């Protein structure tokens, strides 16, 4: 579980597509009224504890803005709905 403060691009020699999983999110106010987005992914159906949180990532507004710019570059045809 982590609060992301920066993103760094790397190059993978042999990237692979992972299996699917469930992801939930919530938005909450932390200290000093600062908003956070929390994303949590869960164990796959083949894991011993299927509905147990596997990863939890929190983003503040600055990290979210950086992620938005990365998403726009990665998916240039992406449009808001």
Order of alpha helices (4+ residues) and beta strands (2+ residues): beta-beta-beta-beta-alpha
